[in-house]
Amino acid sequence: MEINDKIRTVSIIGSGNVATGIGSALFSAGTEIVNIYSRNQENAQTLANKVNAVAITNISDLKNNTDLCIIAVPDDSIASISDQIKNFEGIVVHTSGTKPLSVLDNQLRYGVFYPLQSMTISRIPKFDNIPLCIEGSDTGTSNQLKSLGEKISNNVVNLESDQRQYLHMTAVIVNNFSNLLYDMAHELLEEKGMDFNLLLPLITETAQKVHHIKPSESQTGPAKRKDEHTIQKHLSLLENHPELKKVYILLSEHLIKKYHD
């Protein structure tokens, strides 16, 4: 593939959440998916069926002349996978938020194609507004990845590896940690005979606010007010939930320090 050519054919190594999300989006946008590789035949075939590709379980069967190979596997496996496809003729990218571009520097042309969104196979989000973070080993590669990304997302950004790592870390904070808090609240309400759905309007409103104002401007609650009476009452309710109590104390102390010190 020449540097100025568009990416028209793609193979995917992996068959999990990210592989399914990206593969489905690219296929829907008209990109030809050639191979789906997974060590698990059933998983490879399931995704291959969705994107009209050929499932393979032997990485040596990967077609080397496709325009792009997307490595969508756990971070610790990226380097070893790259070592196994050194003869690939096109661009090789990984989809990790934390691994640097250089993990693929044994390839001729390489890059990063990282969608900033939580994905599960049972609920693949639309890619239209998902930030798609790209990085290329050279300007031509970056431009080709950007052009491909714009087929599936309206929010393609070029980030260097260190920027992407910070972005991924903050994504963990706002997504994974907040979901853990949802889960802890869900368990407590269930224990007390209440429905977690009672909190959904509050969760939705809180999330909507950050579309319009900075998070610091929308902060509310007893710790923001330094309402010690309410805080102590809540802590007494958590006597039998020591882990949640620790979290409550930690976050309350941070809020008090931020707004009152």
N, C-alpha and C positions, 0 to 999 in steps of 0.2 A: 504494500500500500504506500502510495506517495504521500509526502507530508501534507500536501494541500487537498488530498482526497477526503471525502466524507466517510465516516464509519458506517458501513452498511451491514456488515455481518459480525455477529458476536457469539462467543462461546462462554459458558459460565462454569466455573469450578465451585461447587457447593450446591446444596438443594434446600437450605434452611430458610429462615425468615427473610433475611436480606436478599439472598439469591432469588427467592420467589417474588419479592416485592419489585426488585429492579428488573428481573426477567419479564415479569408480567407487564410492567410499564413500558419497557422497550418494545416488546412484541405488539402491544396495543397501538404503539406509535408507528408501527410499520417496519421496525428493524427485524432483520432475519436472525433468529437464534439457531445456531448450527448444532452445538453440542451442549448437553448438561452432564457434568461429571459428578458422581458421588460414589463412594465405596459401597453405599447401600443401593442395590438395584431398584428396590421399590421406591425409594425417595427420588432417585434420579428419574425414573420413569414417570412418577407423578408430576413433577415439574415439567419434564419434557412434553408430556401430553398437553399441558396448559399452553405451551409456547410453540408447539409444532416442531420440536427439535428431536435430535437423536440422543437417547440416553446412553452413556458409557460408564463403565465401572473400572476400566483400565486407563490410566491417564495417558499412556502411550498411544491410545487411540484418538486423542484429541487432534482435531484438524489444525495443523500449524499455520495454514494460510488464511485463516479468518482475520478480519481487520482488528478485532479487539478480543482479549481474554479477560474476563472479570473474575478475580479471585475473591469469593465471598465465603470465607471460612473463618473459624476462630483465629484470633490474632497470633497465637503461638504457632499456628500451622502455616502462616503465610510464607515465611522464608523457605521452609522445606518444600512447599508446593512450587515456589518459583524455581528452586533448584531442579525440579523434575521436568520443567518445560523450557529449558534453556534454548531449545531450538525453535521456539515460537517466533514467527516472522512478523507478527503485528505488534500492537501496543498491548502491554500487560498492566492492569491496574488492580489495586486492592480497594476494599470498601471500609477500611478501619478508620475510626476516629482518633486512635492513639498511635498507631504505628507510623513511623516517618516514611516519606517518599523513598528514602535510601534503602529500605528493606528489599526493594526490587532492583537495585542497581546492577544486578547481574544480567538484566535484560537490555536489549538494544534501545528500545523505547518503552517508557513506563510512566505510570502516574497513579493518581488517587481519584476515586469516584465515590465520595462518601455522602450518603443521604442522611441528613439530620432529622431522623424521626424514629420513634419506637414502632417496631413491626412484629406482628405475629402472623403466621400462615393463615390462621382462621379469620384474621381481620387485616387485610392489606389496605393501607390508606391510599387515597388518590395522591399522585405525585405533583399535581399542578402547582401547589404552593410550598412544597417541601424544599427547604434549603438544600441544594446539591453542591457540595464543596469539592472543587476539583483542584488538581495540581499536576503539572506535567514535567517531564525530564527536560523539555525544551519548549520553546515558544510554539512551534508547530504542533506538538503533541497537546499542549494546553488548549490551543485553539480548536483542535479536533474534538477533544473531550467536552469543551464548552458547547460546541455545535451539537454534539450528541445529547448533552444534558438538556439543552433548550428544547429538544423534541418532547421531553417529558415533564419539565419543570419551568415555571416562570421565575424561579429564584436561584439562578446558578451563580456561584461566587468562587473566585479564585483565591484560595488561602494557602499560605505556606504551612509546613508541617507543624511548627511551634504554635501558630495561631489555631490550627485545627485541634491540637491537643488541649488547649485551654477551652475551646468551644465545647469539645466533647466532655471535659470535666464539669463545666457548668451545666451541660445537658443532663449529666448524671444527677446533679443537685436538684434541678427543677423537675425532672421526670422520675427517676428511680427513688429518690428520697421522699418526694411528695407522695408517691404511690405507696411507699411503706407506711407513711402516716395515715393514708386512707385505709390501709389494711388494718392497722392497729385500732383505728376508730371503728371500723366495721366489726371487728371481733368484740370490742367492748360493748357496742350497741346491741349486737346479737345476744351477748351474754345477759344483757339487761332487758331483753324482750322488745327491742325497738328495731325499726327498719333503717338501714343505711341510706335509703332513698330520701329520708328526711333532710339529709345534708346536701343532696345534689344541687338544689337551687343556690345554696351558699357557695359550693365549689365552683359552679358555673359562673356566678357573678364575680367571684374573686379572680378567676381566670380571664374574664372579659375585661376587667379593669386595666390589666397590664397592656391591653391593646391601645389604651387612651392616655394613661398617666404612668409615671414611674412607680415601681413597686413601693418605694419608700414613702410616696405620697398617699398610698392607699392603705397603709398599715393601720390596723385597729386592734382592739383587744385589751385585756387587763394588764399585760406586761407593757404595752405601749403607754398606757395611762399610769403605770406603776401602782396598780390597784392591789396592794398586798393582801387585803382581806379576801378578795376573790381568788387570788393565786393560792393562798393557803387552803381555802375551801376545796379547790380543785385537787390540790395535792393530797388532802385527806381522803378524797374519793378514789385516789389511785394507790392507796396503801397496799392493796392486794395485787397490784400490777406494777411491780418494781421497775421493769424495763421501760414501760411507757412513762412512769414517773421520772426516770432519769432523763428521758428525752424532753419531757415537759419542763423540767428544771433547767436543763442546758439551754433550750431555746428561749425560755423566759429571761434567764440571766443575760443572754446576748441582747435581747430586745431592750431590756432596762438599761444596759450599758450604752447601747446605741442612741437611745432617745433621751437619756437623763444624765449621763456622765459629762 
